[in-house]
Amino acid sequence: MNRSRILGAGHYVPERIVTNQELSEMMNTNDEWIVERTGIHERRWFTPGVDTVNNMAAKASRMAMERAGIEPSEVDFIVFATITSDYFLPGNGVLLQRELGLANIGALDVKNACSGFLYALTVADQFIKTGMYRKILVVGAEIQSSALDKSDEGRSSAVIFADGAGAVILGAVGQSEPGILSSHLHSDGAFAEELYCIAPSSSGEVRLSQEMIDRGDFFVKMNGNTVFKHAIVRFMEVINEALNHNGYTKDEIDLLVPHQANLRISQYVQQKLELPDEKVFNNIMYLGNTTAGTIPIALSQAWEQGRLKKGDLVCLAAFGSGFAWASVLLRW
């Protein structure tokens, strides 16, 4: 049986920088309030007519392929994680397949929001372990800013979410090579409505109506306190699950890459694990929460900054809408 390994990572974020000061002109908030609660100073929002989920994903994918040293023709399959696809249907996987000219390969879409990239990475890992595919493009990309309520009522979520794309090439290697050691996936749908977006919905008479628009059903709704309380518990559980499963301790982690949900959550987890700053990668301060995009973007940036070296023990962890949470432990 093969092992799968991340061969290269890439990312793309929109050029438009949205500062806390700019948000304070849209809603009743200020830099101090946002930083205290989220740790975010600025984020990237897309430019309509310029950025799409698909073209951002394509730019991240080309970077990942270049860094992996492979040609597009070597990619066997695509797993695309997003909750903000360009079309209601089809999913973004086939759009990316077309954009990259990857003739007739399969494309699968994953809609697990904040934990979506880790779910997608796990699916790809299984395909490679069974020998069905040799090289898989795994993507997380989102445009969230167009679904944010930028009024006082929606400020708790509007100040957090952002846009961007990240991608990795997962390739087959021998069992003795560094690679993914294990994945751990969980969910609890009892809390589905604590972080969700109602419309467009297929379960009504129409999928989108003026009444839905007037109610703001297409805005992201989030119970921030509930999300925070569950996140700090589940993050710790799933990280420890990965370590225990593989016989490692927290002290052996070389780099923890958490989903960039909220800097306060990441700092809480870091404190509980007693990890120094150099062992935790955060970029939410200047990129915001890009949902399925956060972890692949962070991996790409961490590699650029020399914080990922061959053989490093890396733990990826995520929690969010669903509620769904996950971890992946790997050797870089």
The 8 nearest C-alpha neighbors of each residue, nearest first, counted from 0:
[[1, 128, 129, 2, 130, 174, 173, 127],
 [2, 0, 128, 173, 171, 172, 174, 3],
 [1, 3, 174, 172, 128, 171, 173, 178],
 [4, 2, 171, 170, 178, 172, 124, 179],
 [3, 5, 178, 170, 169, 179, 6, 171],
 [6, 4, 169, 168, 7, 170, 167, 178],
 [5, 7, 67, 168, 169, 4, 170, 8],
 [6, 8, 67, 63, 66, 168, 167, 5],
 [9, 7, 63, 167, 299, 166, 168, 298],
 [10, 8, 63, 62, 59, 299, 166, 165],
 [9, 11, 59, 165, 296, 164, 299, 166],
 [10, 12, 59, 164, 55, 163, 58, 165],
 [11, 13, 163, 164, 14, 43, 162, 10],
 [14, 12, 45, 15, 43, 44, 163, 11],
 [13, 15, 16, 12, 43, 45, 44, 46],
 [16, 14, 43, 13, 44, 17, 45, 46],
 [15, 17, 43, 42, 14, 18, 44, 41],
 [18, 16, 42, 41, 43, 21, 15, 44],
 [19, 17, 41, 21, 20, 40, 16, 22],
 [18, 20, 22, 30, 21, 40, 41, 23],
 [19, 21, 23, 18, 22, 30, 29, 24],
 [22, 20, 18, 24, 23, 19, 17, 25],
 [23, 21, 19, 25, 24, 20, 26, 18],
 [22, 24, 28, 20, 29, 26, 21, 25],
 [23, 25, 22, 21, 26, 20, 27, 28],
 [26, 24, 22, 23, 149, 150, 21, 27],
 [27, 25, 151, 150, 23, 28, 24, 22],
 [26, 28, 151, 23, 29, 25, 24, 154],
 [27, 29, 23, 26, 32, 30, 22, 33],
 [30, 28, 23, 32, 31, 33, 19, 20],
 [29, 31, 19, 33, 32, 34, 20, 28],
 [30, 32, 34, 33, 29, 35, 28, 36],
 [33, 31, 35, 29, 30, 34, 36, 28],
 [34, 32, 30, 36, 35, 31, 37, 29],
 [35, 33, 38, 39, 37, 31, 36, 32],
 [34, 36, 32, 33, 37, 31, 38, 30],
 [37, 35, 33, 34, 38, 32, 263, 261],
 [38, 36, 261, 34, 39, 262, 33, 35],
 [37, 39, 34, 262, 284, 35, 36, 40],
 [38, 40, 284, 34, 37, 41, 283, 287],
 [41, 39, 284, 285, 19, 34, 18, 38],
 [42, 40, 18, 285, 17, 39, 19, 286],
 [41, 43, 286, 287, 285, 17, 16, 161],
 [44, 42, 16, 15, 161, 13, 162, 286],
 [45, 43, 162, 15, 161, 144, 13, 16],
 [44, 46, 13, 50, 162, 47, 15, 43],
 [45, 47, 49, 50, 48, 44, 15, 13],
 [48, 46, 49, 50, 45, 51, 145, 44],
 [47, 49, 50, 46, 51, 45, 54, 52],
 [50, 48, 47, 46, 51, 45, 54, 13],
 [49, 51, 46, 45, 47, 48, 55, 54],
 [52, 50, 53, 54, 55, 49, 85, 142],
 [51, 53, 55, 54, 141, 140, 56, 85],
 [52, 54, 56, 51, 55, 95, 57, 91],
 [53, 55, 57, 51, 56, 52, 58, 50],
 [54, 56, 58, 52, 57, 53, 164, 11],
 [57, 55, 53, 59, 164, 54, 58, 60],
 [56, 58, 54, 60, 55, 59, 61, 53],
 [57, 59, 55, 61, 60, 56, 11, 54],
 [60, 58, 10, 9, 56, 11, 62, 165],
 [61, 59, 57, 63, 166, 62, 58, 56],
 [62, 60, 64, 58, 63, 59, 57, 65],
 [61, 63, 9, 65, 59, 60, 64, 66],
 [62, 64, 9, 8, 7, 60, 66, 61],
 [65, 63, 67, 61, 66, 69, 62, 68],
 [64, 66, 68, 62, 67, 63, 61, 69],
 [67, 65, 7, 63, 68, 64, 62, 8],
 [68, 66, 7, 6, 64, 65, 69, 63],
 [69, 67, 65, 66, 64, 70, 7, 6],
 [68, 70, 64, 67, 65, 73, 71, 66],
 [69, 71, 72, 73, 64, 68, 65, 74],
 [72, 70, 73, 74, 69, 101, 64, 99],
 [71, 73, 70, 74, 101, 75, 102, 69],
 [72, 74, 71, 70, 75, 69, 134, 133],
 [75, 73, 134, 72, 135, 71, 76, 136],
 [76, 74, 134, 135, 132, 104, 73, 133],
 [75, 77, 135, 105, 104, 74, 106, 136],
 [78, 76, 106, 136, 135, 137, 107, 79],
 [77, 79, 107, 137, 108, 119, 106, 136],
 [78, 80, 138, 108, 92, 137, 109, 139],
 [81, 79, 109, 139, 115, 116, 108, 138],
 [82, 80, 83, 140, 110, 141, 139, 291],
 [81, 83, 110, 112, 84, 141, 80, 111],
 [84, 82, 81, 141, 142, 85, 143, 52],
 [83, 85, 86, 91, 82, 81, 90, 52],
 [84, 86, 52, 83, 91, 51, 87, 53],
 [87, 85, 88, 84, 89, 90, 91, 83],
 [88, 86, 89, 84, 85, 90, 199, 83],
 [89, 87, 86, 90, 84, 85, 91, 93],
 [88, 90, 86, 87, 91, 93, 94, 92],
 [91, 89, 88, 92, 108, 84, 93, 86],
 [90, 92, 94, 93, 84, 95, 53, 89],
 [93, 91, 106, 95, 79, 94, 90, 108],
 [92, 94, 96, 95, 91, 106, 97, 90],
 [95, 93, 91, 97, 96, 92, 98, 53],
 [94, 96, 98, 92, 97, 93, 53, 99],
 [97, 95, 93, 101, 94, 99, 98, 100],
 [96, 98, 100, 94, 95, 99, 93, 101],
 [99, 97, 95, 96, 100, 94, 57, 54],
 [100, 98, 96, 97, 101, 95, 57, 71],
 [99, 101, 97, 98, 102, 96, 71, 95],
 [102, 100, 96, 99, 72, 104, 103, 97],
 [101, 103, 100, 104, 96, 97, 72, 99],
 [104, 102, 101, 105, 96, 97, 100, 106],
 [103, 105, 76, 102, 75, 101, 106, 96],
 [106, 104, 76, 77, 103, 107, 75, 93],
 [107, 105, 77, 92, 93, 78, 76, 104],
 [106, 108, 78, 92, 77, 79, 109, 105],
 [109, 107, 79, 80, 92, 78, 90, 110],
 [108, 110, 80, 111, 79, 119, 115, 81],
 [111, 109, 82, 81, 112, 80, 115, 108],
 [110, 112, 115, 114, 109, 113, 82, 323],
 [111, 113, 115, 114, 82, 110, 291, 290],
 [114, 112, 290, 319, 291, 115, 318, 320],
 [115, 113, 317, 112, 117, 111, 324, 318],
 [116, 114, 111, 112, 118, 291, 80, 113],
 [115, 117, 119, 291, 118, 139, 80, 114],
 [118, 116, 120, 119, 115, 114, 121, 325],
 [117, 119, 115, 121, 116, 120, 122, 114],
 [120, 118, 116, 122, 117, 121, 78, 115],
 [121, 119, 117, 123, 118, 122, 116, 124],
 [120, 122, 124, 118, 119, 123, 117, 182],
 [123, 121, 119, 125, 124, 120, 118, 126],
 [122, 124, 120, 126, 121, 125, 119, 127],
 [123, 125, 121, 127, 122, 126, 3, 120],
 [126, 124, 128, 122, 127, 123, 129, 121],
 [127, 125, 123, 129, 131, 124, 128, 132],
 [126, 128, 130, 132, 124, 125, 129, 133],
 [129, 127, 1, 125, 130, 126, 0, 2],
 [128, 130, 127, 126, 131, 125, 0, 1],
 [129, 131, 127, 128, 132, 126, 1, 133],
 [130, 132, 126, 129, 127, 133, 128, 125],
 [133, 131, 127, 130, 126, 75, 134, 135],
 [134, 132, 171, 170, 127, 75, 135, 130],
 [133, 135, 170, 74, 75, 169, 132, 171],
 [136, 134, 76, 169, 74, 75, 77, 168],
 [135, 137, 168, 77, 167, 78, 76, 169],
 [138, 136, 78, 167, 166, 79, 77, 135],
 [139, 137, 166, 79, 80, 165, 78, 140],
 [138, 140, 292, 291, 80, 165, 116, 164],
 [141, 139, 164, 292, 81, 163, 291, 56],
 [142, 140, 162, 83, 163, 52, 81, 143],
 [141, 143, 162, 144, 83, 52, 163, 45],
 [144, 142, 145, 146, 161, 162, 141, 160],
 [143, 145, 147, 146, 161, 142, 44, 162],
 [144, 146, 143, 147, 142, 45, 218, 148],
 [147, 145, 218, 144, 143, 219, 217, 148],
 [148, 146, 218, 157, 144, 145, 149, 219],
 [147, 149, 153, 150, 218, 157, 146, 154],
 [148, 150, 147, 157, 153, 154, 26, 25],
 [149, 151, 26, 152, 153, 148, 154, 25],
 [152, 150, 26, 154, 153, 27, 149, 28],
 [153, 151, 150, 154, 148, 155, 149, 26],
 [152, 154, 148, 150, 151, 155, 149, 156],
 [153, 155, 157, 151, 156, 152, 158, 149],
 [156, 154, 153, 157, 158, 159, 223, 152],
 [155, 157, 159, 154, 158, 153, 160, 221],
 [158, 156, 154, 147, 159, 149, 155, 153],
 [157, 159, 156, 154, 155, 160, 33, 22],
 [160, 158, 156, 157, 287, 288, 161, 37],
 [159, 161, 288, 287, 289, 157, 143, 158],
 [160, 162, 289, 287, 288, 143, 43, 44],
 [163, 161, 142, 289, 44, 141, 143, 43],
 [162, 164, 12, 141, 140, 11, 289, 292],
 [165, 163, 140, 292, 11, 56, 10, 55],
 [164, 166, 10, 296, 295, 292, 139, 59],
 [167, 165, 138, 9, 60, 59, 295, 137],
 [166, 168, 8, 137, 63, 7, 136, 169],
 [167, 169, 136, 7, 6, 5, 135, 63],
 [170, 168, 5, 135, 4, 134, 6, 3],
 [169, 171, 134, 3, 4, 133, 6, 168],
 [170, 172, 3, 133, 2, 1, 127, 4],
 [173, 171, 2, 3, 1, 176, 170, 4],
 [172, 174, 176, 175, 1, 2, 171, 0],
 [175, 173, 2, 176, 1, 172, 0, 177],
 [174, 176, 173, 177, 172, 2, 178, 1],
 [175, 177, 173, 174, 172, 178, 2, 4],
 [178, 176, 330, 331, 310, 4, 175, 179],
 [179, 177, 4, 330, 329, 3, 331, 180],
 [178, 180, 329, 181, 3, 4, 328, 330],
 [179, 181, 329, 328, 178, 330, 182, 245],
 [180, 182, 328, 327, 179, 183, 241, 329],
 [183, 181, 327, 326, 121, 328, 184, 241],
 [182, 184, 326, 325, 327, 241, 181, 185],
 [183, 185, 325, 324, 182, 326, 118, 186],
 [186, 184, 324, 323, 325, 183, 187, 322],
 [185, 187, 323, 322, 324, 188, 321, 184],
 [188, 186, 322, 189, 323, 190, 321, 185],
 [187, 189, 191, 190, 321, 322, 186, 323],
 [190, 188, 187, 191, 322, 192, 321, 193],
 [189, 191, 188, 193, 192, 322, 187, 321],
 [192, 190, 321, 188, 193, 189, 322, 194],
 [191, 193, 194, 195, 190, 321, 189, 221],
 [192, 194, 222, 190, 221, 191, 195, 226],
 [195, 193, 221, 320, 192, 220, 191, 222],
 [196, 194, 220, 192, 219, 193, 197, 320],
 [195, 197, 219, 217, 218, 198, 220, 216],
 [198, 196, 216, 217, 200, 199, 195, 218],
 [199, 197, 217, 200, 216, 196, 207, 206],
 [198, 200, 206, 207, 197, 217, 201, 216],
 [201, 199, 198, 206, 202, 197, 203, 207],
 [200, 202, 206, 203, 199, 205, 204, 198],
 [203, 201, 200, 204, 206, 205, 199, 198],
 [204, 202, 205, 201, 206, 200, 207, 199],
 [203, 205, 206, 202, 201, 207, 208, 200],
 [204, 206, 203, 207, 208, 201, 200, 202],
 [207, 205, 200, 199, 201, 203, 208, 204],
 [206, 208, 199, 205, 211, 198, 200, 209],
 [209, 207, 211, 210, 212, 205, 206, 213],
 [208, 210, 212, 211, 213, 207, 214, 215],
 [209, 211, 213, 208, 212, 214, 207, 215],
 [212, 210, 214, 208, 216, 209, 213, 215],
 [211, 213, 209, 215, 210, 214, 216, 208],
 [212, 214, 210, 211, 215, 209, 216, 208],
 [215, 213, 211, 212, 216, 210, 217, 209],
 [216, 214, 212, 217, 213, 218, 211, 148],
 [215, 217, 211, 198, 197, 218, 214, 212],
 [216, 218, 198, 215, 196, 197, 146, 199],
 [219, 217, 146, 147, 216, 215, 148, 196],
 [218, 220, 196, 195, 147, 146, 221, 217],
 [221, 219, 195, 194, 196, 218, 222, 193],
 [220, 222, 194, 193, 223, 219, 156, 195],
 [223, 221, 193, 225, 224, 226, 194, 220],
 [222, 224, 226, 225, 221, 227, 155, 156],
 [225, 223, 227, 226, 222, 228, 229, 221],
 [226, 224, 228, 227, 223, 222, 229, 193],
 [225, 227, 223, 229, 224, 228, 230, 222],
 [226, 228, 230, 224, 225, 229, 223, 231],
 [229, 227, 225, 230, 226, 231, 224, 232],
 [228, 230, 232, 226, 227, 231, 233, 225],
 [231, 229, 227, 233, 232, 228, 234, 226],
 [230, 232, 234, 229, 233, 228, 264, 227],
 [233, 231, 229, 230, 235, 234, 236, 228],
 [234, 232, 236, 230, 235, 231, 237, 229],
 [235, 233, 231, 237, 236, 232, 230, 238],
 [234, 236, 238, 233, 232, 237, 239, 231],
 [237, 235, 233, 239, 234, 238, 240, 232],
 [236, 238, 240, 239, 234, 235, 326, 233],
 [239, 237, 241, 235, 240, 236, 234, 326],
 [240, 238, 242, 236, 241, 237, 243, 235],
 [241, 239, 237, 243, 238, 242, 244, 236],
 [240, 242, 244, 238, 239, 243, 328, 237],
 [243, 241, 247, 239, 245, 244, 240, 248],
 [244, 242, 246, 240, 245, 241, 239, 247],
 [245, 243, 241, 242, 246, 240, 247, 181],
 [244, 246, 243, 242, 247, 241, 180, 181],
 [245, 247, 243, 244, 242, 248, 241, 240],
 [248, 246, 242, 245, 243, 251, 249, 244],
 [247, 249, 250, 251, 242, 246, 243, 252],
 [248, 250, 251, 252, 272, 247, 242, 239],
 [249, 251, 248, 252, 274, 253, 273, 247],
 [250, 252, 249, 248, 253, 247, 312, 242],
 [253, 251, 312, 249, 250, 254, 313, 255],
 [252, 254, 312, 311, 278, 313, 251, 255],
 [255, 253, 278, 313, 279, 252, 256, 314],
 [254, 256, 279, 314, 313, 278, 315, 257],
 [257, 255, 315, 280, 314, 279, 254, 316],
 [258, 256, 316, 315, 317, 259, 255, 265],
 [257, 259, 317, 294, 260, 293, 316, 256],
 [258, 260, 288, 283, 261, 293, 257, 262],
 [261, 259, 288, 258, 262, 264, 290, 283],
 [260, 262, 37, 263, 264, 259, 265, 38],
 [261, 263, 38, 265, 264, 37, 266, 283],
 [262, 264, 266, 261, 265, 37, 267, 38],
 [265, 263, 267, 261, 262, 266, 231, 268],
 [266, 264, 262, 268, 267, 263, 269, 261],
 [265, 267, 269, 263, 264, 268, 262, 270],
 [266, 268, 264, 270, 269, 265, 263, 271],
 [269, 267, 271, 265, 270, 266, 272, 264],
 [270, 268, 266, 272, 274, 267, 271, 273],
 [269, 271, 273, 267, 268, 272, 266, 274],
 [272, 270, 268, 273, 269, 267, 274, 235],
 [271, 273, 269, 270, 274, 268, 249, 235],
 [274, 272, 270, 271, 269, 275, 249, 250],
 [273, 275, 269, 272, 278, 270, 276, 279],
 [276, 274, 277, 278, 273, 279, 269, 270],
 [277, 275, 278, 279, 274, 280, 269, 281],
 [276, 278, 275, 279, 280, 254, 274, 306],
 [279, 277, 254, 276, 275, 253, 255, 274],
 [280, 278, 255, 254, 276, 277, 256, 281],
 [281, 279, 256, 255, 278, 282, 254, 297],
 [282, 280, 283, 279, 259, 256, 297, 284],
 [281, 283, 284, 285, 286, 280, 297, 259],
 [284, 282, 287, 286, 285, 259, 281, 39],
 [283, 285, 39, 282, 40, 38, 286, 287],
 [284, 286, 41, 42, 283, 40, 287, 282],
 [287, 285, 42, 283, 43, 284, 282, 41],
 [288, 286, 283, 42, 161, 159, 160, 285],
 [287, 289, 160, 161, 259, 260, 290, 159],
 [288, 290, 161, 292, 293, 162, 163, 160],
 [289, 291, 113, 292, 288, 293, 112, 141],
 [292, 290, 139, 113, 116, 115, 112, 293],
 [293, 291, 139, 140, 164, 289, 165, 290],
 [292, 294, 289, 296, 290, 259, 258, 291],
 [293, 295, 297, 296, 258, 292, 298, 256],
 [296, 294, 165, 298, 297, 166, 293, 292],
 [297, 295, 165, 10, 299, 293, 294, 298],
 [296, 298, 294, 300, 295, 299, 301, 293],
 [299, 297, 295, 301, 300, 296, 294, 302],
 [298, 300, 8, 9, 296, 302, 297, 301],
 [301, 299, 303, 297, 302, 298, 304, 296],
 [300, 302, 298, 304, 306, 303, 299, 297],
 [301, 303, 307, 305, 299, 300, 304, 306],
 [304, 302, 300, 301, 305, 299, 306, 307],
 [305, 303, 301, 302, 306, 300, 307, 299],
 [306, 304, 302, 303, 307, 301, 308, 300],
 [305, 307, 301, 304, 302, 308, 303, 254],
 [308, 306, 302, 305, 301, 311, 309, 331],
 [307, 309, 311, 310, 306, 331, 305, 302],
 [310, 308, 331, 311, 307, 330, 177, 312],
 [309, 311, 331, 330, 177, 308, 312, 178],
 [312, 310, 331, 330, 308, 309, 253, 313],
 [313, 311, 330, 253, 252, 329, 310, 331],
 [314, 312, 254, 329, 255, 328, 253, 311],
 [313, 315, 328, 255, 327, 256, 254, 329],
 [316, 314, 256, 327, 326, 257, 255, 328],
 [317, 315, 326, 257, 325, 258, 314, 327],
 [318, 316, 258, 114, 325, 324, 257, 326],
 [319, 317, 324, 114, 323, 230, 113, 234],
 [318, 320, 113, 322, 323, 114, 321, 324],
 [321, 319, 322, 194, 112, 323, 113, 195],
 [322, 320, 191, 323, 188, 319, 186, 187],
 [321, 323, 320, 187, 186, 319, 190, 191],
 [324, 322, 186, 321, 319, 185, 318, 320],
 [325, 323, 318, 185, 317, 114, 186, 184],
 [324, 326, 184, 317, 183, 316, 185, 114],
 [327, 325, 316, 183, 315, 182, 237, 238],
 [326, 328, 182, 315, 181, 314, 183, 329],
 [327, 329, 314, 180, 181, 313, 241, 179],
 [330, 328, 179, 180, 178, 313, 312, 331],
 [329, 331, 312, 177, 178, 310, 311, 313],
 [330, 310, 309, 311, 177, 178, 329, 308]]
